[in-house]
Amino acid sequence: FYHPANSRIYFSGDDDVYNRLEIMDEYLKDFDFSPVSKEKSKIEWQSKKYTEPKKEVAYYPVGSNSEQDPTHMINVNWLVNDEPMSNYEELTLGILDHLLMGTTSSKLRKALMESGLGEAVTGGGLSDELLQATFSVGLKGVASDKTEEVEKLIMATLDEVVKEGFDADDIASSINTIEFSMREFNTGSYPKGLMLMLGSMSKWLYEKSPTESLKFEEPLAQLKKQIEESGSKVFQDAVENYLVKNTHRTTVELAPSPTLEEEQLKEETDRLAELKKNLGEEDLEEIVKKTTELKALQAAEDSPEARATIPSLKLSDLKRESAEYPIAISENENDSGVTVVRHELGSTSGIAYMSLSVDLSALPFEDVSLLPLFRRMLTETGAGDLDSVALSRQIGTHTGGVDVSLMTTAVNPKGAEQGVSISGEHMLTKLQINGKATTDKVDELLNIFKLIMTDARLDSQKRVIEMLKESRARMESAIQGSGHSMINSRMRARHRVGAYVDELQGGITYLDTIKDLLKQAEEDWPSLLARLEKIRSTILEPSIVRGGMLLDITGDKLVMDKIQPVVDSFLTELPGVPDGKKLQDFYTETHPWVPVAKKLMEENAPLKDEGFCVPTQVNYVGLSGMLYDEGERIPGSAAVVSRFLRTGYLWDHVRVMGGAY
């Protein structure tokens, strides 16, 4: 299976083609062609065999001391196709997936969340990276007497789509979102060459052209023409053929079992005892011998000859110069009181990337843990005259996406030496509204920024309860599945105020906060609403808001020139007064949250050992301590040593020899 005959070799960059062939030859010269390897590795199509849908029930372990009644998980799954689909059909399914599941206001996802049958949507919708596509959707946090209703709701919603279709505005929004993403091809922190390779694999692995899955112009034009002629029918037909009439469907229910973990442990113990009973003295000695040899092999240093076979970089291969990115800062631009930061790049393909930051330092520290909910509400509950569906349409139709994030970051105090450990008491805390749009749509983007900032519908009790239940389910799952991240957050919170804030907004402490907020939302909604409204009025207080605002723009010169009139207009329309109070200088003064946070850290995050019981067979263990005291110089070599420990010593001793991961 792993013979080079099955390999896909990919190069990206402007290096010499002849050198590429030389490199390939160095690796492949010792191998002969192996048609058997290729034939044996072929993935065969699997036909749809079910004449009627099936249901399976499995179990998952739960603790006997759970605070709430254990719930069920339900997922409905389809094998979508059993023969090749055209690029047009694949694109149609991709946009259909967005219409059904892509946003919180998408039809199927919205129906599930608003049903009250569960706490969080599961399944992820369409998965089309392999030879055959699948579609999965369901709910977690379902009561035992509601499990049958989940599948009924999913099928009823799909039946409704077949009969009534999608609104033209929803279709336009989804198409714009998908098209924007395909044209932009924003790979984030990943190199574009790597993402092109990964994008090609869905076809290339199955003996098709590696470029086929990267081409979208022709099928997109074909789909747009079809929609122009028959509207929603193309998507209604797809739902009917691939989902509603598709009997190759399996409903999987996961039911809680308080005895499963004990049963599995007993089964394993009994099985090992039975194996040992059938082993002779010599067999046992041989196992001990092999184990000793394995441990010695794991502990042994690799020889210089072995290490030399692994490609590696030399210091001479690394650039000593740091990459510099253009930045131009305009304080109090046009006497607006707002600071504008610009990054003019060579080319951004006619797209402007924008972020509006609003200062949060005026908020009382007690409201810090409420900010994650407030952040979500800005884009998920509607704003002004737009309900949540209409707002989602507006964002999808006119922009490449809008999101809201929270930023807490320590800054070097004014005059402090670079490369020295700092106290972390000088911080910036911002609410950031981020988005992107083509130059002709920047006015729409900035209108959305202003709308959700000033007029988001905070009075949606039902939606808040849904979001809190969803967050609770996700946090509980994260603690079980990503306990190492939770531990890291918990440990860091004992040493720095910024890390303590992060833990309050996304760690184990935040799970307790979610439970309290959910109870308050259900039993005392007016008081929670008052807190949310107070957050907005505080951060948008007219006399201070503009002094803490920062508008960040990235684009090429043509983009910058074209959008400047829109930016000028936007600055005049922002809330607040241009000549308001001057915000405190966080580079010279301690952040106002720090005194309260440090007192709470002493009470709630003392430097002592702690443990949490989680219903999982995997243990997560962490150890932390301060390496550098405040004022100590941190050499650049510290990063190298840290990396070496993580990928060398700790990897070998904790993972390889210790068996942890």
N, C-alpha and C positions, 0 to 999 in steps of 0.2 A: 504493500500500500504506500510506503514512504519512499519508493524508488523515484529517482529524478524524472522518470517518464511521466509521473503524475504531477510534477511541479509546475508552477507558474512563476516565471522569472520576470521581474518588473524593475525598470530603471526610471528615474525621474531626475531631470536636471539638464545642464548644458555640457556635460562631460563628453569626451570623445567616444564615438561609437566603437571604434577599433579597440579602445581600452576596455569597453564593456565586454566585447567578445573575448578578450584575453582573460578577464576575470571569470566569465562563465566557463571558459575552457579549463581553467585551473581547478574548478570544482567538479566539472562533469567528465573530464578526460578518462577517469578510471572506471566509468560506467558504460555498459553496453545498452543498446535499446532493449526495452522489456515490454513487448506488446501484451504479455500475460498480466503484468502489473496494471496496465491501463485498463484492460478488459475486466479484471477482477474488481477494480475500484469503481466501475461505472455505477452510478445511482439510477436505479430503475424507477419508472413512473409507477405509482400505486393508484389503482383505480378505486373509485367510490363504490364500496361494497354494501353499505348499510341500506336495507330496504325501508327501514324505519329508524328513527333516532334512538340512541341508547343512553342509559344512565349508569354511572358508577358512583359508589360511595366509598370514600376512604376516610381515615382518621388521623388526627394530629394531636400531640400531647398538650395538655393544659395542667397548670398547677392546681392543687386541691384548695389552695388558700387565695384564689382569685377574688378581687374586690367586686367584680360584676359577673353576671351569669355568662358562661362560655357561649360563644356564638358560632355560627356555621359560615362557611364560604361556599359560594355557588359560582361556577363558571360554565358558560355554554360555548362550545367549540365546534367549528366547521372545518372540514377539508374543502377549500374553495374550488380548486380545479384539479382535474386529472388528465389534462392535456395542455400543451403549450398555449400561452396567451400572447396576443400581439402587443406591441408597445402601446397601442391605443387602448386596449382593454386593461392593461396594467395601470396606465395613467388614470383611466376612469375609476378603477378600484381605489387608487390612492386618494383621489379627490372625494370619492364616496366615503372613504374612511374618515376624512377630515369633517365631512358633513355630519357623520354619525357620532364621532368620538373626539374630534380634534380640539374642541374648546369646551369650557364649562357650560356653554349655551347650545352645544351641538345636540341634535334631537335625542339620540339614544342615551348619551351620557347624562343629559339634563333630566330625562324621564326617570332614569335609575336613581339619581341623587335626590330628586324631589319626591320620590315615592315613599321615602321613610322606611323602606324595607331593609336597608343596610347602612353601613357607615362610610364605605369608600368603594369606588368603582375599581374593578380589577380586570385583567385580561389584556388590555392594551390595544384591542382592535385588530387591524390587519398586520400580518407578518408575512412579508414577501421576499425575504432575502434568500430563501432556499429554493430548490427546484419547484416545489409546490407550495402555494400560499395557504395560510390558515387565517381564520378570524376567531377571536376569543373575546368574550365580554362577560362580566358578572359583578357580583358584590361580595364584600366581606362584612363581617359584623351583622349577620342575618340571624334573627331569632329562629329557634327550632320549628315554630309553627308557621313560619313565613317562607320556608325554603321553596315550596312549590310555586309561590307567587312570583318569584324572581324570573324564572323561565317564562312563565305566562306573560309577564310584563314585557320582556325582551321581544318575544314573538309578536305580541299585540302591537308594539311600537313599530316593528318592521312591517307588519301588515298595513298599518296606517300610512307608512311611507310609500308602500306600493300603491295604495289607493289615492293618496293626496299629494305625494311628491314633496319637493322642497321649494321654499320661496325663492324667487329669482334673486333677491338680495343675498340670501344665504349662499346660493351657488356662486354669485359674483365674488363674494367675500372669500370663499374657500379657494376658488380658482386663483384669485389675486395672491392669496397667502402662499399657495404651492408654487405658483409661477415666480413670485418674488424670490422665494427660497432657491429655486433651481437656477435662476439667472444670477443671483448674488453669489451663490456657492461659497457661503461664509463658513470656513472650517474652524473658526475659533482659534484655539491655541495649537491646533494640529497643522502640520505642513500640508499644503494643498496637494502635493505629490502623493502623500500617503493616503489622503482621502479619495483621490482619484483612483488609486489602486483598490481601496476597499469598495468603492462604488462599482468598479468593473467586475468584482468577483461574483456577483449574483448571476451573471451570464457566463463569464469566462470559465468558471468551475464546471459548467455543464456543456462544455465544448461549443459555446457560441462566441461571437465576436466580443472582445473585452470592451469595445467602445459602444456596443449596442445599448447598454443600460444608461449611458451618459447622454444619449441623444433624446431631446424632448420637443424640439421645434415642430416637427411634422405631426406627431400624435396630438400635441397641444392645439395646433391649428385645426386638426380634424375634429377634436372634441368641441372646440369653441363653435365650429360651424354646425355641429350636430345640435348643440344647445340652442343656437340661434334658430334652428329649424323646428325643433320639437321640445324645447324647454327642459323640464325636469325628467322627461321620459327615459332618457338614457340611464339615469341613476335609478329610477323606479324599476326598470327592467333588470338592472344589475342586482338590486336587492332581491327581487323576486327569483331570479335564476340562480344566483350564487348562495343565497341564504334561505329565503322562505321555502322554496321548493326543493332545497338541497337536503336530502334525508341523511347524508353522511355527517351526522351531528351527534356530538356526545356532550351530555351534561354531567359535570363532575361536581360532587358535593364533598366537602371536607367537614367532617363532624368532630366535635371535641371529645376527647377521651381522657379522663383523669387517671386512668390505669395503664395507658399505652406505654409510657416511658418505662414503668416498672415491668410490664410484660416483655418489652423488647430487651431490657437488661437481663431478665431471667432467661429468655430464649438464647441470648448470646452466652450467658454463663453455662447453661445446660449443654449447649452445642460444644463449647470448648472443653467442658468436663468429659463429654462423650469422646471427643477426639483424643484427649489425654489418656483416657482409660484404655484406648486401643493402641497406644504407643508403648513400645518396650523401653528398657533402660537405655539401650544403645540409641534408639530414636530420640529420646529426650536429650542425651548427651550431644547428639549431632545438632539438634536445634540450638542448644546453648552455645556450641562451638560456632555455628553459623552466625548467631546473633553477636557474639564477641567479635567475629571477623568483620561483620557489617559495621559495628560501632567503631572499630579501629580504622576501617576504610573511610568512614564518614569524618573521622577526626583528623585523618592524615592530610597534610598539605599537598596540593597539586604540585607536580614536578614542574620545573621551568620549561621543559620540553612540551608538557601538556598545555601549560598556559600560553605558550607561544603559538599554538594552533588556533587560538581565538583572536579574531581581528580586534585591534585596539587603537585608540588615538594616542598620539604623542603630544607633549606640550607644544611642540612646534606646529601642530595641526590647528591649535586653538588661536583665535584672534585675541589679541591683547587689548584691542580697542573696544570700549563699550558702545553698543548701538545707541544712537541719539535720534530722538523723534522730535519733529517740529512742534513747538508750543509757543503760542502768543497769548499773553494775558492782558485783558482790557478791563481794568477796574472802573466801576461806576460808568459803564458804557452809556453814552448818550444822556448822561445825567439821570439814568434810571435807578441808580443805587444797586444795580445787579452787576456782578462780575461775570464776564464772558471769556471763556478759554477756547482757543481754536487750535486745531491740529491739521495743517494743510499737507496732504499727502500727494504723491504723484498722480494716482488715479484711484477713484472709488466707484467707477462705473456709473456716475450720475446719481449716486446714493448719498444722502446726508445721514450721519449717525449723530444722534443728539441725546443729551442727558440733562435734566433739570434737577438740581439738588436743593433741598430745603433743610435748613438747620433745625435740629431737634433739641438743642441744649436747654431750651426754656421749659421743657417738660419736667414735671416732678419725677423722681426716680421710680416711684411706685407704678408709673404707667409704662415703663420700659418693656415689661413682659406682655403688654397689650398691643405693642406695635406690630408684631407679625400678623395678627388678625386685621388690624387697621390697614396694613399694607395690602393684603389680599382684597379687602373690600373695595379698594379704589378701582379695581378693574373687573370685579366679579359680581357686583350687586346693581350695576347700572349707575347712571349719573344724569342729573338734570332731567330733561324730558325723555331720556333714553332708558328703557329697562335693560336688564342684563343681556338679553338677546340682541337688542338694537345696538347696544354699545359694542358688543363683540363683532357685529356686522360692520360697524363703522371702522373699527380698528382693522379688521381683515380686508375691507374693501379699499381703504386709502393708504395703508401703511404696510411695512414689512414686519410689524409686531410692536407691541407696547407692553412693558412690564414695569413693576415697581419693586425696588429692593431697599434693604437697609444697610448702611455702612457705619461701622465703628472701627476707627483705625487710630493707632497711636502715632504721634508726630514728634519729631525731634524739637525740643525746646529751642527757642531763639538763642543763638550763641553757643549751643552745645556742639561738642566735637563729634564729627561723623565717626561711626564705627565703635561707639561707646555704648554700653548697656544703659538704657534709660528706665525711668520709673514707670512709664506708661500712664502717668497722670495728666499728660497733655494729649488730648484726643480731639478728633473731629467726629461728630455724629450727624449723619445726614439721612434723609429720606430721598431716594433717587428715582425719578421717573425717566425711564429709558425707552428710546424708540428709534426707528429708522424709516426713511421714506425716500422716494425719488424726488428730484428737485421740484417738480410740478405739484407734489402732494405735501410739501413741508408745511404749508399753511394748515392743512387738515391735521397733520401730526401735532402741531403746536396747539391747535384748538382743542384736541383731545387731552393733551397735557394739562391745559388750563381747566378744562371741564372736570376731569377726575380729581384734580387737586382741590378745587373749590366747591364742587357740587356733587361729589359721589354720594349715592344713596346709602347713608349709614343706618337707616331705620328699617332695614330688611331683616326682621327677627328670624323668619324661617330660613333664609339663606345663611345667616350667621350660625344657626344651630347645625345646619348641614355641613358647613365648613369646619366647625369645631369637631364634629363627629368624625369627619374625614381626617382631620389632623390627628386626632387621638388614635385612630386606627393605624395611620402611617407611622406615628411615633412609637407605638407599641411594637409594630413590625420592625422598625429600625433598631430598637433596643435589642431585639432578639437576633436580628440578622447582621447588624453592624455595631455590635457592642464595643468593638475596639475604638470606633469613632466617638461613641458616647463617653467612654472612659477617658480618652484623650481630652475631650472638651471639659470633662469634670475635673481632671487634674490641672489643666491650664488655668481653670477658674480660680484656683487657690493662690495664684501668684500675681495675676495682673487684672486690673479693673476691666480693661477691654475684653479679656477672655471671660471674665465673670458675666459681663453683659451678654456676650455671645451664648453662654450656657443658659442664661435666663430665657433667651429667645429661641433656643433650639436644642437644648440638652435634656437630661433627665428631669431637671427642675421644671422645664417648660411643660413636660407631660402633666405634672401636677397642676400647673397653671391652667392648662387646657381643660382639665376636669372641673376645676373651680369655675372657669368662665362658662363652661357648658351648663353647669348648674345655675349660674346667675342668669344666663340667657333664657333658660326655661322657666325659672321661678321669679326672677326679678329683672325683667328686660328693661324697664325704664331706667334703672340705675346704671346698667351696662351701656345703654344708648347714651346716657348723659356723659359717661366717661369717654366714649368714642367722639362725641361732638366736642367735648372739652379739648381733646387732643388736637382736633382740626383747628379750633378757634385759637388755641395757644400757638401752634406753629405758624399760623397765618395772621397773627396779631399785626395789624397794619403798621405799627411804629417800628417793628423789628424785622419783619419777614424779608424784605428786600436786601437788607444788610447781610443776611445769611444765605442768600440765593447764589447759585453758580450755574450758569448755562454752559455746557461743554459741547463743542461741535467738531466733528471730524468729517473731512471731505476734501476733494481736490479743488484747485483754484476756480474752475468753472462752476462747481457746486457752490462754493463760498460766495462768489459774485452774484449768482442767480438768487440765492436765498436771503441775501442781506436785507432787502426791503421787508421781507416777511419777519425776519428777526427783529428789525427795528420796531415794527408794529407790535410784535409780541411783547417786547420789553415794556412798552407803554401800557399794555393791558393787564399786566400782572397785578395781583393784589398787593396792597400796601402802598406806602408813600415813598417817593424817591429820597427824601431828605430825613428819613427816620433815624432812630437811635443807632449808634454804631455798635456792632456786635463785638463782644469781648475778643481779645486776641488769644486764641488757644495756644499759640506758640510761646506766649509769655505768661499766661495765667492758667491755673489748674481748672480743668473742666468741672462745672458745677455738680455733675453726678458723682465725682470721685469721693468726697467726704462720706456721703451716705453709703455708697457702694463698699468702701473699705470697712465701715462699721458692720455692714451686713455680711461681708466676707468673713470677718472674725467670728460672727455668730453662726452662719450657715455653711461656710466652706473652710473650716479650720484644717490645719495641717495634721490630719490623722487618717488612719486606715479606715476604709468602709467597704461594704459589700452589698449587692442587690441580688435578690433571688429572681431568676428568670426561667420560665418553663422551656428550657432547651438543653440539649446534651452537651453543647459547646460552652466552655468557660472562657471568659475574657479577662485578662489580667494586665494591669498596667502599673508602672512605677515611675514617679516623677521627682524632680528636684531642680533647683536653680543652679545652673552652671556658672553664671557670672553675676556678681553683685552689681548694684547700681554704680555706675561710674567706671567699671572695669572695661578695658579695651577688648573688643571681640575681633580676633584676627581672621582674615579671610580663610585661613587654613581650617578654621572650625567647621566650615561647610563641607570641606573635603573629608575631614575626620568623621563627621556625622554621616555622610554618604557611605563611607567605607564601613562604618559600624553597621549601618542598616542593611547594606547589600553584601557584606562580607561576614564579619564575626557573628553578628546577631542572626543573620540568615542561616549560617552553618549550625550554630549551637542551639538556637530556639526552634527553627523550622526543620532543618535536615535531621539533626541529631535528637532534638526534643520532640519532634513529631507534631509541633504546633503549626498553625498557619495564620 
